[in-house]
């Protein structure tokens, strides 16, 4: 098991090899080691033995520059200590920094290719410091003339910044073929690498299947959109048609653009896909695609799809109605009870702007424990959007609910609650509700809430009229100053 910090320093001081004491592939482990050695207090036995200068790794990180500088010559013959020489190139002492910088280019040129990835990760972190760019720039210069084989460990490194650094250098030199770049764009988890490789691949070859197919098959929307756009440059406009119903809005927009460039209008295609509400084969994202490029009258095609047998189609139909600004509160209300959570979520999103027009009793009935959890959450979101006494009633009701996710929503809703202004409410009911959530507020905040709500404070157990009067005066003065 690898360790860090003070324990690593102790193990190295005891003679354990550095590669066993810490994870040499982790740049942060080296940086932590450097800090720990510098600020470590030596005991008397270590001081008599020469302190932390008896081991080159410890000497390289010593707090005294007169110890660090001569240690560089000794460490230059030990490849496993090269990361510490990289760190010393950003040293705050100019003599140490200058000597480390004189040694580094030659040491990097003779380093094994498999060691370049962790060294690059360390250099890139070090470049964030003042005077820390030298190691990064030295590596960049080395890669500009390094053989292609030296890039292999860098292009597959776990560190994201290292892969970005390596792909930029490889693309700049033109070392990677278009097919390799397309595969990297489709498989790499980093969006910067995806964009870099996709653009480079298309710049080399924008028409071959070995480039376009991997891009189109990628799980990343940005990469798929690049592949769809490339169909236009390849003159293969019709092949963009399946991507009209892609799950990504960006890809759908690119597909519509490519089809229009080929003389095919996408709107009739969307209308044909959404024409039969009983067809189980309606693509899930077709209703939303129709709304993205359709007209208000296309809502007539979307309303029947809210009863489609496939939940994903129902959810996207509701989203499409919202995009077209054709939400009918009364027609959407029943969908709050839909058995599919995705449909209930989309219904809430559509109803939120008109939440104050929904009957509070109807929503409160959906908070009952026998309702599905997603229905209860949807009803609570709408009650919270109503604000005032309705929000407080619902949140207090869920404070002791058996569902922990609902309890987690109730507390913050109460703490963010604002007292009703000018509305009709029962002071006794409001006082009872506030009494049930006193544990969520400090005494001062609760007194202020009661005063702003027009609710009298409960009788105190111990009489302290002057103190209570003073607190009331402070609260009133603060509110006047805030509202001024």
C-alpha positions as a Markdown table, in Angstrom:
| # | Residue | x | y | z |
|---|---|---|---|---|
| 1 | Unk | 0.0 | 0.0 | 0.0 |
| 2 | Unk | 1.4 | 3.4 | -1.0 |
| 3 | Unk | 1.6 | 6.2 | 1.6 |
| 4 | Unk | 2.0 | 9.9 | 1.4 |
| 5 | Unk | 3.3 | 12.8 | 3.4 |
| 6 | Unk | 5.1 | 12.4 | 6.7 |
| 7 | Unk | 5.0 | 8.6 | 6.6 |
| 8 | Unk | 6.7 | 8.6 | 3.2 |
| 9 | Unk | 9.5 | 10.8 | 4.5 |
| 10 | Unk | 10.0 | 8.5 | 7.5 |
| 11 | Unk | 10.2 | 5.4 | 5.3 |
| 12 | Unk | 12.7 | 7.0 | 2.9 |
| 13 | Unk | 14.8 | 8.2 | 5.9 |
| 14 | Unk | 14.8 | 4.6 | 7.1 |
| 15 | Unk | 16.4 | 3.4 | 3.9 |
| 16 | Unk | 13.3 | 2.2 | 2.0 |
| 17 | Unk | 13.6 | 2.8 | -1.8 |
| 18 | Unk | 11.6 | 5.7 | -3.0 |
| 19 | Unk | 9.7 | 3.6 | -5.5 |
| 20 | Unk | 8.4 | 1.5 | -2.6 |
| 21 | Unk | 7.7 | 4.4 | -0.3 |
| 22 | Unk | 5.5 | 6.3 | -2.6 |
| 23 | Unk | 3.5 | 6.0 | -5.9 |
| 24 | Unk | 6.1 | 7.2 | -8.4 |
| 25 | Unk | 3.5 | 7.5 | -11.1 |
| 26 | Unk | 1.4 | 10.1 | -9.1 |
| 27 | Unk | 2.7 | 13.6 | -9.6 |
| 28 | Unk | 0.9 | 14.8 | -6.5 |
| 29 | Unk | 2.8 | 12.2 | -4.4 |
| 30 | Unk | 6.1 | 13.8 | -5.5 |
| 31 | Unk | 4.9 | 17.3 | -4.7 |
| 32 | Unk | 3.6 | 16.3 | -1.3 |
| 33 | Unk | 6.9 | 14.6 | -0.6 |
| 34 | Unk | 8.8 | 17.8 | -1.4 |
| 35 | Unk | 6.7 | 19.8 | 1.0 |
| 36 | Unk | 6.9 | 17.3 | 3.8 |
| 37 | Unk | 10.7 | 17.0 | 3.7 |
| 38 | Unk | 11.0 | 20.8 | 3.7 |
| 39 | Unk | 8.9 | 21.4 | 6.8 |
| 40 | Unk | 9.7 | 18.2 | 8.7 |
| 41 | Unk | 11.3 | 18.7 | 12.1 |
| 42 | Unk | 14.2 | 16.4 | 12.6 |
| 43 | Unk | 14.7 | 14.6 | 15.9 |
| 44 | Unk | 18.1 | 14.7 | 17.6 |
| 45 | Unk | 19.1 | 11.2 | 16.4 |
| 46 | Unk | 18.5 | 12.3 | 12.7 |
| 47 | Unk | 20.4 | 15.5 | 13.3 |
| 48 | Unk | 23.5 | 13.7 | 14.6 |
| 49 | Unk | 23.3 | 11.4 | 11.6 |
| 50 | Unk | 23.4 | 14.4 | 9.2 |
| 51 | Unk | 19.7 | 15.2 | 9.3 |
| 52 | Unk | 17.8 | 14.6 | 6.1 |
| 53 | Unk | 20.9 | 15.1 | 3.9 |
| 54 | Unk | 22.1 | 11.5 | 4.0 |
| 55 | Unk | 19.6 | 10.3 | 1.3 |
| 56 | Unk | 19.7 | 12.1 | -2.1 |
| 57 | Unk | 15.9 | 12.3 | -2.3 |
| 58 | Unk | 15.7 | 14.0 | 1.1 |
| 59 | Unk | 18.6 | 16.2 | 0.3 |
| 60 | Unk | 17.0 | 17.4 | -2.9 |
| 61 | Unk | 14.0 | 18.7 | -0.8 |
| 62 | Unk | 16.0 | 20.1 | 2.1 |
| 63 | Unk | 15.0 | 23.5 | 3.3 |
| 64 | Unk | 18.5 | 24.8 | 2.8 |
| 65 | Unk | 19.5 | 25.6 | -0.8 |
| 66 | Unk | 23.1 | 24.9 | 0.0 |
| 67 | Unk | 22.1 | 21.3 | 0.6 |
| 68 | Unk | 19.8 | 21.0 | -2.4 |
| 69 | Unk | 22.2 | 22.3 | -5.0 |
| 70 | Unk | 25.0 | 19.8 | -4.5 |
| 71 | Unk | 22.4 | 17.0 | -4.2 |
| 72 | Unk | 21.4 | 17.6 | -7.8 |
| 73 | Unk | 24.7 | 16.2 | -9.1 |
| 74 | Unk | 24.3 | 13.1 | -7.1 |
| 75 | Unk | 20.7 | 12.6 | -8.1 |
| 76 | Unk | 21.5 | 13.1 | -11.8 |
| 77 | Unk | 23.0 | 9.6 | -11.8 |
| 78 | Unk | 19.8 | 8.1 | -10.3 |
| 79 | Unk | 16.9 | 8.0 | -12.9 |
| 80 | Unk | 14.3 | 7.3 | -10.2 |
| 81 | Unk | 14.9 | 10.7 | -8.7 |
| 82 | Unk | 14.3 | 12.6 | -12.0 |
| 83 | Unk | 10.9 | 13.8 | -10.8 |
| 84 | Unk | 12.6 | 15.7 | -8.0 |
| 85 | Unk | 15.0 | 17.3 | -10.4 |
| 86 | Unk | 11.9 | 18.4 | -12.4 |
| 87 | Unk | 10.5 | 20.0 | -9.2 |
| 88 | Unk | 13.8 | 21.8 | -8.5 |
| 89 | Unk | 13.6 | 23.6 | -11.9 |
| 90 | Unk | 11.0 | 25.7 | -10.3 |
| 91 | Unk | 13.0 | 26.2 | -7.1 |
| 92 | Unk | 12.8 | 29.6 | -5.3 |
| 93 | Unk | 16.6 | 29.7 | -5.0 |
| 94 | Unk | 18.2 | 30.9 | -8.3 |
| 95 | Unk | 21.4 | 28.7 | -8.0 |
| 96 | Unk | 19.4 | 25.6 | -7.4 |
| 97 | Unk | 16.9 | 26.4 | -10.1 |
| 98 | Unk | 19.7 | 27.2 | -12.6 |
| 99 | Unk | 21.6 | 24.0 | -12.0 |
| 100 | Unk | 18.4 | 21.9 | -12.2 |
| 101 | Unk | 17.5 | 23.5 | -15.5 |
| 102 | Unk | 21.0 | 22.9 | -16.9 |
| 103 | Unk | 20.7 | 19.2 | -16.1 |
| 104 | Unk | 17.1 | 18.5 | -17.1 |
| 105 | Unk | 17.2 | 18.5 | -21.0 |
| 106 | Unk | 19.9 | 15.9 | -21.1 |
| 107 | Unk | 18.3 | 13.7 | -18.5 |
| 108 | Unk | 14.9 | 13.9 | -20.3 |
| 109 | Unk | 16.5 | 13.0 | -23.6 |
| 110 | Unk | 18.0 | 9.8 | -22.1 |
| 111 | Unk | 14.9 | 8.9 | -20.1 |
| 112 | Unk | 13.0 | 5.7 | -20.9 |
| 113 | Unk | 9.8 | 6.3 | -22.9 |
| 114 | Unk | 7.6 | 4.7 | -20.3 |
| 115 | Unk | 8.8 | 7.3 | -17.7 |
| 116 | Unk | 7.7 | 10.3 | -19.8 |
| 117 | Unk | 4.0 | 10.1 | -19.0 |
| 118 | Unk | 4.4 | 10.6 | -15.2 |
| 119 | Unk | 7.1 | 13.2 | -15.8 |
| 120 | Unk | 4.8 | 15.1 | -18.1 |
| 121 | Unk | 2.0 | 15.0 | -15.6 |
| 122 | Unk | 4.3 | 16.4 | -12.9 |
| 123 | Unk | 5.7 | 19.1 | -15.3 |
| 124 | Unk | 2.2 | 20.2 | -16.2 |
| 125 | Unk | 1.2 | 20.6 | -12.6 |
| 126 | Unk | 4.4 | 22.4 | -11.9 |
| 127 | Unk | 3.7 | 24.8 | -14.7 |
| 128 | Unk | 0.9 | 26.3 | -12.7 |
| 129 | Unk | 3.5 | 27.7 | -10.3 |
| 130 | Unk | 5.5 | 30.8 | -10.6 |
| 131 | Unk | 8.8 | 29.9 | -12.4 |
| 132 | Unk | 7.3 | 26.5 | -13.1 |
| 133 | Unk | 7.0 | 26.5 | -16.9 |
| 134 | Unk | 10.5 | 25.4 | -17.7 |
| 135 | Unk | 10.0 | 21.6 | -17.4 |
| 136 | Unk | 6.8 | 21.8 | -19.5 |
| 137 | Unk | 8.5 | 23.8 | -22.2 |
| 138 | Unk | 11.5 | 21.4 | -22.2 |
| 139 | Unk | 9.2 | 18.4 | -22.6 |
| 140 | Unk | 7.4 | 20.2 | -25.5 |
| 141 | Unk | 10.7 | 20.9 | -27.2 |
| 142 | Unk | 11.7 | 17.2 | -26.7 |
| 143 | Unk | 8.4 | 16.0 | -28.3 |
| 144 | Unk | 8.9 | 18.1 | -31.3 |
| 145 | Unk | 11.8 | 16.0 | -32.3 |
| 146 | Unk | 11.1 | 12.7 | -30.5 |
| 147 | Unk | 10.4 | 9.5 | -32.4 |
| 148 | Unk | 6.7 | 8.5 | -32.9 |
| 149 | Unk | 7.2 | 5.6 | -30.5 |
| 150 | Unk | 7.8 | 8.1 | -27.6 |
| 151 | Unk | 4.2 | 9.3 | -27.9 |
| 152 | Unk | 2.6 | 5.9 | -27.2 |
| 153 | Unk | 2.6 | 6.0 | -23.4 |
| 154 | Unk | 1.6 | 9.7 | -23.4 |
| 155 | Unk | -1.4 | 9.2 | -25.6 |
| 156 | Unk | -2.8 | 6.5 | -23.4 |
| 157 | Unk | -1.9 | 8.1 | -20.0 |
| 158 | Unk | -4.5 | 8.1 | -17.3 |
| 159 | Unk | -3.8 | 11.8 | -16.6 |
| 160 | Unk | -6.1 | 14.0 | -18.7 |
| 161 | Unk | -3.7 | 16.9 | -19.0 |
| 162 | Unk | -0.9 | 14.6 | -20.2 |
| 163 | Unk | -3.1 | 13.2 | -23.0 |
| 164 | Unk | -4.1 | 16.7 | -24.1 |
| 165 | Unk | -0.4 | 17.8 | -24.1 |
| 166 | Unk | 0.6 | 14.7 | -26.1 |
| 167 | Unk | -2.2 | 14.9 | -28.7 |
| 168 | Unk | -1.6 | 18.6 | -29.3 |
| 169 | Unk | 2.1 | 17.8 | -30.0 |
| 170 | Unk | 1.3 | 14.7 | -32.2 |
| 171 | Unk | -1.3 | 16.7 | -34.2 |
| 172 | Unk | 1.1 | 19.6 | -34.6 |
| 173 | Unk | 3.7 | 17.2 | -36.1 |
| 174 | Unk | 1.2 | 15.2 | -38.1 |
| 175 | Unk | 2.2 | 11.9 | -36.6 |
| 176 | Unk | -1.3 | 10.4 | -36.4 |
| 177 | Unk | -3.4 | 9.2 | -39.3 |
| 178 | Unk | -7.0 | 10.3 | -39.7 |
| 179 | Unk | -8.4 | 6.9 | -38.7 |
| 180 | Unk | -6.4 | 6.9 | -35.5 |
| 181 | Unk | -7.5 | 10.4 | -34.6 |
| 182 | Unk | -11.2 | 9.5 | -35.3 |
| 183 | Unk | -11.0 | 6.5 | -33.0 |
| 184 | Unk | -9.4 | 8.6 | -30.3 |
| 185 | Unk | -12.1 | 11.2 | -30.6 |
| 186 | Unk | -14.8 | 8.5 | -30.3 |
| 187 | Unk | -13.3 | 6.7 | -27.3 |
| 188 | Unk | -11.4 | 9.3 | -25.2 |
| 189 | Unk | -13.3 | 10.5 | -22.1 |
| 190 | Unk | -12.0 | 14.0 | -22.2 |
| 191 | Unk | -13.9 | 16.5 | -24.3 |
| 192 | Unk | -10.8 | 18.6 | -25.2 |
| 193 | Unk | -9.2 | 15.5 | -26.6 |
| 194 | Unk | -12.4 | 14.6 | -28.4 |
| 195 | Unk | -12.7 | 18.0 | -30.1 |
| 196 | Unk | -9.0 | 18.2 | -30.9 |
| 197 | Unk | -8.9 | 14.8 | -32.5 |
| 198 | Unk | -12.2 | 15.1 | -34.4 |
| 199 | Unk | -11.2 | 18.4 | -36.0 |
| 200 | Unk | -7.8 | 17.0 | -36.9 |
| 201 | Unk | -9.2 | 13.8 | -38.4 |
| 202 | Unk | -11.7 | 15.7 | -40.5 |
| 203 | Unk | -9.0 | 18.1 | -41.6 |
| 204 | Unk | -7.1 | 15.1 | -43.0 |
| 205 | Unk | -10.0 | 13.2 | -44.4 |
| 206 | Unk | -13.6 | 14.3 | -44.3 |
| 207 | Unk | -15.1 | 11.7 | -46.6 |
| 208 | Unk | -13.8 | 8.2 | -45.7 |
| 209 | Unk | -15.7 | 5.7 | -43.7 |
| 210 | Unk | -12.7 | 5.1 | -41.5 |
| 211 | Unk | -13.1 | 8.6 | -40.2 |
| 212 | Unk | -16.9 | 9.3 | -40.4 |
| 213 | Unk | -18.1 | 6.0 | -39.0 |
| 214 | Unk | -16.2 | 6.1 | -35.7 |
| 215 | Unk | -17.4 | 9.7 | -35.2 |
| 216 | Unk | -21.0 | 8.8 | -35.8 |
| 217 | Unk | -20.8 | 5.8 | -33.5 |
| 218 | Unk | -19.3 | 7.8 | -30.6 |
| 219 | Unk | -21.3 | 8.1 | -27.4 |
| 220 | Unk | -20.2 | 11.8 | -27.1 |
| 221 | Unk | -22.6 | 14.3 | -28.6 |
| 222 | Unk | -19.9 | 16.7 | -29.7 |
| 223 | Unk | -18.1 | 13.9 | -31.6 |
| 224 | Unk | -21.3 | 12.6 | -33.2 |
| 225 | Unk | -22.2 | 16.2 | -34.3 |
| 226 | Unk | -18.8 | 16.5 | -36.0 |
| 227 | Unk | -19.5 | 13.2 | -37.8 |
| 228 | Unk | -22.9 | 14.3 | -38.9 |
| 229 | Unk | -21.6 | 17.6 | -40.2 |
| 230 | Unk | -18.8 | 15.8 | -42.1 |
| 231 | Unk | -21.6 | 14.0 | -44.1 |
| 232 | Unk | -22.2 | 17.3 | -45.8 |
| 233 | Unk | -18.6 | 17.8 | -46.9 |
| 234 | Unk | -18.6 | 14.2 | -48.1 |
| 235 | Unk | -21.8 | 14.8 | -50.2 |
| 236 | Unk | -23.7 | 12.1 | -48.2 |
| 237 | Unk | -26.5 | 14.4 | -47.0 |
| 238 | Unk | -29.2 | 11.7 | -46.9 |
| 239 | Unk | -27.2 | 9.7 | -44.4 |
| 240 | Unk | -27.9 | 12.3 | -41.8 |
| 241 | Unk | -31.6 | 11.4 | -41.7 |
| 242 | Unk | -31.4 | 8.9 | -38.8 |
| 243 | Unk | -29.8 | 11.5 | -36.6 |
| 244 | Unk | -32.9 | 13.7 | -36.7 |
| 245 | Unk | -34.0 | 11.7 | -33.7 |
| 246 | Unk | -30.7 | 11.6 | -31.9 |
| 247 | Unk | -30.8 | 12.0 | -28.1 |
| 248 | Unk | -28.6 | 15.1 | -28.3 |
| 249 | Unk | -30.1 | 18.4 | -29.4 |
| 250 | Unk | -26.8 | 19.4 | -30.9 |
| 251 | Unk | -26.7 | 16.3 | -33.1 |
| 252 | Unk | -30.4 | 16.8 | -34.2 |
| 253 | Unk | -29.6 | 20.4 | -35.2 |
| 254 | Unk | -26.6 | 19.3 | -37.2 |
| 255 | Unk | -28.7 | 16.6 | -38.9 |
| 256 | Unk | -31.3 | 19.2 | -39.9 |
| 257 | Unk | -28.6 | 21.5 | -41.3 |
| 258 | Unk | -27.1 | 18.7 | -43.4 |
| 259 | Unk | -30.4 | 17.6 | -44.8 |
| 260 | Unk | -31.3 | 21.2 | -45.7 |
| 261 | Unk | -28.0 | 21.6 | -47.4 |
| 262 | Unk | -28.9 | 18.5 | -49.5 |
| 263 | Unk | -32.3 | 20.0 | -50.4 |
| 264 | Unk | -34.4 | 17.9 | -48.0 |
| 265 | Unk | -36.6 | 19.8 | -45.5 |
| 266 | Unk | -36.7 | 18.0 | -42.1 |
| 267 | Unk | -40.0 | 19.3 | -40.9 |
| 268 | Unk | -42.2 | 17.0 | -43.0 |
| 269 | Unk | -40.0 | 14.1 | -41.9 |
| 270 | Unk | -40.7 | 14.9 | -38.3 |
| 271 | Unk | -44.4 | 15.2 | -38.9 |
| 272 | Unk | -44.5 | 11.9 | -40.6 |
| 273 | Unk | -42.7 | 10.3 | -37.6 |
| 274 | Unk | -45.2 | 11.7 | -35.1 |
| 275 | Unk | -48.4 | 11.2 | -37.2 |
| 276 | Unk | -49.6 | 8.0 | -35.6 |
| 277 | Unk | -49.9 | 8.2 | -31.8 |
| 278 | Unk | -50.6 | 4.4 | -31.6 |
| 279 | Unk | -47.4 | 3.4 | -33.4 |
| 280 | Unk | -45.0 | 1.9 | -30.8 |
| 281 | Unk | -42.2 | 2.5 | -33.2 |
| 282 | Unk | -42.2 | 6.3 | -32.9 |
| 283 | Unk | -38.6 | 7.3 | -32.1 |
| 284 | Unk | -38.4 | 8.7 | -28.6 |
| 285 | Unk | -36.8 | 12.0 | -29.5 |
| 286 | Unk | -39.0 | 12.7 | -32.6 |
| 287 | Unk | -41.6 | 14.8 | -30.7 |
| 288 | Unk | -38.9 | 17.1 | -29.3 |
| 289 | Unk | -37.2 | 17.3 | -32.7 |
| 290 | Unk | -40.5 | 18.3 | -34.2 |
| 291 | Unk | -41.0 | 21.1 | -31.7 |
| 292 | Unk | -37.4 | 22.4 | -32.3 |
| 293 | Unk | -38.1 | 23.1 | -35.9 |
| 294 | Unk | -41.9 | 23.1 | -36.0 |
| 295 | Unk | -44.7 | 25.6 | -35.9 |
| 296 | Unk | -47.3 | 26.2 | -33.2 |
| 297 | Unk | -49.9 | 24.2 | -35.1 |
| 298 | Unk | -47.7 | 21.2 | -34.7 |
| 299 | Unk | -48.9 | 21.0 | -31.1 |
| 300 | Unk | -51.9 | 19.1 | -32.5 |
| 301 | Unk | -49.5 | 16.2 | -33.4 |
| 302 | Unk | -47.9 | 16.3 | -29.9 |
| 303 | Unk | -50.9 | 16.2 | -27.7 |
| 304 | Unk | -52.0 | 12.7 | -28.8 |
| 305 | Unk | -48.4 | 11.5 | -28.2 |
| 306 | Unk | -48.8 | 12.4 | -24.5 |
| 307 | Unk | -50.9 | 9.1 | -24.3 |
| 308 | Unk | -48.4 | 7.0 | -26.3 |
| 309 | Unk | -47.6 | 3.6 | -24.9 |
| 310 | Unk | -43.9 | 4.3 | -24.7 |
| 311 | Unk | -43.0 | 6.5 | -21.6 |
| 312 | Unk | -40.0 | 8.1 | -23.4 |
| 313 | Unk | -42.3 | 9.3 | -26.2 |
| 314 | Unk | -44.8 | 10.7 | -23.7 |
| 315 | Unk | -42.1 | 12.6 | -21.9 |
| 316 | Unk | -40.6 | 14.1 | -25.1 |
| 317 | Unk | -44.1 | 15.1 | -26.3 |
| 318 | Unk | -44.6 | 17.1 | -23.1 |
| 319 | Unk | -41.1 | 18.7 | -23.6 |
| 320 | Unk | -42.1 | 19.5 | -27.1 |
| 321 | Unk | -45.3 | 21.2 | -26.0 |
| 322 | Unk | -43.3 | 23.3 | -23.6 |
| 323 | Unk | -40.8 | 24.2 | -26.3 |
| 324 | Unk | -43.7 | 25.4 | -28.5 |
| 325 | Unk | -45.3 | 27.3 | -25.6 |
| 326 | Unk | -48.5 | 25.3 | -26.0 |
| 327 | Unk | -48.9 | 24.1 | -22.4 |
| 328 | Unk | -52.5 | 23.6 | -21.3 |
| 329 | Unk | -52.5 | 23.2 | -17.5 |
| 330 | Unk | -55.8 | 21.4 | -17.3 |
| 331 | Unk | -54.8 | 18.9 | -20.0 |
| 332 | Unk | -51.4 | 18.2 | -18.4 |
| 333 | Unk | -52.6 | 17.8 | -14.8 |
| 334 | Unk | -53.5 | 14.1 | -15.2 |
| 335 | Unk | -50.0 | 13.3 | -16.4 |
| 336 | Unk | -48.6 | 14.2 | -12.9 |
| 337 | Unk | -49.9 | 10.7 | -12.0 |
| 338 | Unk | -48.1 | 9.0 | -14.8 |
| 339 | Unk | -46.4 | 5.7 | -13.7 |
| 340 | Unk | -43.2 | 6.8 | -15.5 |
| 341 | Unk | -40.9 | 9.1 | -13.4 |
| 342 | Unk | -39.6 | 10.8 | -16.6 |
| 343 | Unk | -43.1 | 11.8 | -17.6 |
| 344 | Unk | -43.9 | 13.2 | -14.2 |
| 345 | Unk | -40.7 | 15.2 | -14.3 |
| 346 | Unk | -41.5 | 16.7 | -17.6 |
| 347 | Unk | -45.0 | 17.5 | -16.5 |
| 348 | Unk | -43.7 | 19.3 | -13.5 |
| 349 | Unk | -41.3 | 21.3 | -15.7 |
| 350 | Unk | -44.2 | 22.3 | -17.9 |
| 351 | Unk | -46.5 | 23.2 | -15.0 |
| 352 | Unk | -44.1 | 25.1 | -12.8 |
| 353 | Unk | -44.8 | 28.5 | -14.5 |
| 354 | Unk | -48.5 | 28.1 | -13.7 |
| 355 | Unk | -48.1 | 26.3 | -10.4 |
| 356 | Unk | -50.1 | 29.0 | -8.5 |
| 357 | Unk | -53.2 | 28.0 | -10.6 |
| 358 | Unk | -53.2 | 24.4 | -9.5 |
| 359 | Unk | -55.5 | 23.5 | -6.5 |
| 360 | Unk | -53.5 | 23.1 | -3.4 |
| 361 | Unk | -55.7 | 20.3 | -2.1 |
| 362 | Unk | -55.3 | 18.4 | -5.3 |
| 363 | Unk | -51.5 | 18.6 | -5.1 |
| 364 | Unk | -51.5 | 17.8 | -1.4 |
| 365 | Unk | -53.5 | 14.7 | -2.0 |
| 366 | Unk | -50.5 | 13.4 | -4.1 |
| 367 | Unk | -48.2 | 13.7 | -1.1 |
| 368 | Unk | -50.0 | 10.7 | 0.5 |
| 369 | Unk | -47.7 | 7.8 | 1.5 |
| 370 | Unk | -49.5 | 5.4 | -0.8 |
| 371 | Unk | -48.6 | 7.4 | -3.9 |
| 372 | Unk | -45.5 | 6.5 | -5.9 |
| 373 | Unk | -42.3 | 8.3 | -4.8 |
| 374 | Unk | -41.9 | 10.2 | -8.1 |
| 375 | Unk | -45.5 | 11.4 | -7.9 |
| 376 | Unk | -45.0 | 12.7 | -4.4 |
| 377 | Unk | -41.8 | 14.5 | -5.4 |
| 378 | Unk | -43.5 | 16.1 | -8.4 |
| 379 | Unk | -46.4 | 17.3 | -6.3 |
| 380 | Unk | -44.0 | 18.7 | -3.7 |
| 381 | Unk | -42.0 | 20.7 | -6.3 |
| 382 | Unk | -45.3 | 22.3 | -7.4 |
| 383 | Unk | -46.4 | 23.1 | -3.9 |
| 384 | Unk | -43.0 | 24.6 | -3.2 |
| 385 | Unk | -43.4 | 26.7 | -6.3 |
| 386 | Unk | -46.7 | 28.1 | -5.0 |
| 387 | Unk | -44.8 | 29.5 | -2.0 |
| 388 | Unk | -46.5 | 31.0 | 1.1 |
| 389 | Unk | -48.6 | 28.8 | 3.4 |
| 390 | Unk | -48.9 | 26.0 | 0.8 |
| 391 | Unk | -45.2 | 25.5 | 0.7 |
| 392 | Unk | -44.9 | 25.5 | 4.5 |
| 393 | Unk | -47.8 | 23.0 | 4.9 |
| 394 | Unk | -46.3 | 20.6 | 2.4 |
| 395 | Unk | -42.8 | 20.8 | 3.8 |
| 396 | Unk | -43.8 | 20.4 | 7.4 |
| 397 | Unk | -45.9 | 17.4 | 6.4 |
| 398 | Unk | -42.9 | 15.7 | 5.0 |
| 399 | Unk | -40.5 | 16.4 | 7.8 |
| 400 | Unk | -41.2 | 13.0 | 9.4 |
| 401 | Unk | -41.9 | 11.1 | 6.2 |
| 402 | Unk | -40.6 | 7.5 | 5.9 |
| 403 | Unk | -39.0 | 8.4 | 2.5 |
| 404 | Unk | -35.5 | 9.8 | 3.3 |
| 405 | Unk | -35.3 | 11.6 | -0.1 |
| 406 | Unk | -38.5 | 13.5 | 0.7 |
| 407 | Unk | -37.3 | 14.4 | 4.2 |
| 408 | Unk | -34.1 | 15.7 | 2.7 |
| 409 | Unk | -36.2 | 18.0 | 0.5 |
| 410 | Unk | -38.5 | 19.2 | 3.3 |
| 411 | Unk | -35.8 | 20.8 | 5.6 |
| 412 | Unk | -34.3 | 23.1 | 3.0 |
| 413 | Unk | -37.7 | 24.1 | 1.7 |
| 414 | Unk | -38.7 | 25.3 | 5.2 |
| 415 | Unk | -35.4 | 27.1 | 5.8 |
| 416 | Unk | -35.8 | 29.0 | 2.5 |
| 417 | Unk | -39.5 | 29.7 | 3.1 |
| 418 | Unk | -40.6 | 33.3 | 3.1 |
| 419 | Unk | -43.6 | 34.4 | 5.2 |
| 420 | Unk | -46.8 | 35.3 | 3.1 |
| 421 | Unk | -47.3 | 38.9 | 2.4 |
| 422 | Unk | -50.8 | 40.3 | 2.4 |
| 423 | Unk | -52.4 | 36.8 | 2.0 |
| 424 | Unk | -55.2 | 35.3 | 3.9 |
| 425 | Unk | -54.0 | 32.8 | 6.4 |
| 426 | Unk | -54.9 | 31.5 | 9.8 |
| 427 | Unk | -52.4 | 32.8 | 12.4 |
| 428 | Unk | -53.1 | 29.9 | 14.7 |
| 429 | Unk | -52.3 | 27.4 | 11.9 |
| 430 | Unk | -49.1 | 29.2 | 10.9 |
| 431 | Unk | -48.0 | 29.3 | 14.6 |
| 432 | Unk | -48.6 | 25.5 | 14.8 |
| 433 | Unk | -46.6 | 24.9 | 11.6 |
| 434 | Unk | -43.7 | 27.0 | 12.9 |
| 435 | Unk | -43.8 | 25.2 | 16.2 |
| 436 | Unk | -43.1 | 22.0 | 14.4 |
| 437 | Unk | -39.9 | 23.2 | 12.7 |
| 438 | Unk | -38.2 | 25.2 | 15.4 |
| 439 | Unk | -35.3 | 22.7 | 15.3 |
| 440 | Unk | -34.3 | 24.0 | 11.9 |
| 441 | Unk | -33.7 | 27.6 | 13.0 |
| 442 | Unk | -31.7 | 29.5 | 15.6 |
| 443 | Unk | -33.8 | 31.3 | 18.3 |
| 444 | Unk | -33.1 | 34.6 | 16.6 |
| 445 | Unk | -34.2 | 33.5 | 13.2 |
| 446 | Unk | -37.3 | 31.8 | 14.5 |
| 447 | Unk | -38.3 | 35.0 | 16.5 |
| 448 | Unk | -37.8 | 37.0 | 13.3 |
| 449 | Unk | -39.9 | 34.6 | 11.3 |
| 450 | Unk | -42.7 | 34.8 | 13.8 |
| 451 | Unk | -42.6 | 38.6 | 14.0 |
| 452 | Unk | -42.7 | 38.9 | 10.1 |
| 453 | Unk | -45.5 | 36.4 | 9.9 |
| 454 | Unk | -47.6 | 38.2 | 12.6 |
| 455 | Unk | -47.5 | 35.1 | 14.9 |
| 456 | Unk | -47.1 | 35.7 | 18.6 |
| 457 | Unk | -44.2 | 34.1 | 20.4 |
| 458 | Unk | -44.9 | 31.2 | 22.7 |
| 459 | Unk | -44.9 | 31.8 | 26.4 |
| 460 | Unk | -41.3 | 31.6 | 27.8 |
| 461 | Unk | -40.7 | 29.1 | 30.6 |
| 462 | Unk | -38.5 | 31.6 | 32.5 |
| 463 | Unk | -39.5 | 35.3 | 32.7 |
| 464 | Unk | -37.0 | 37.7 | 31.1 |
| 465 | Unk | -39.1 | 40.6 | 29.8 |
| 466 | Unk | -36.3 | 43.1 | 29.3 |
| 467 | Unk | -34.2 | 40.7 | 27.2 |
| 468 | Unk | -37.2 | 39.7 | 25.0 |
| 469 | Unk | -38.1 | 43.3 | 24.5 |
| 470 | Unk | -34.6 | 44.2 | 23.5 |
| 471 | Unk | -34.5 | 41.3 | 21.0 |
| 472 | Unk | -37.8 | 42.5 | 19.5 |
| 473 | Unk | -36.5 | 46.0 | 19.2 |
| 474 | Unk | -33.3 | 44.8 | 17.4 |
| 475 | Unk | -35.4 | 42.7 | 15.0 |
| 476 | Unk | -37.7 | 45.6 | 14.2 |
| 477 | Unk | -34.8 | 47.9 | 13.7 |
| 478 | Unk | -33.0 | 45.4 | 11.4 |
| 479 | Unk | -36.1 | 44.8 | 9.3 |
| 480 | Unk | -36.7 | 48.6 | 8.9 |
| 481 | Unk | -33.1 | 49.1 | 7.8 |
| 482 | Unk | -33.3 | 46.1 | 5.4 |
| 483 | Unk | -36.5 | 47.3 | 3.8 |
| 484 | Unk | -35.4 | 51.0 | 3.6 |
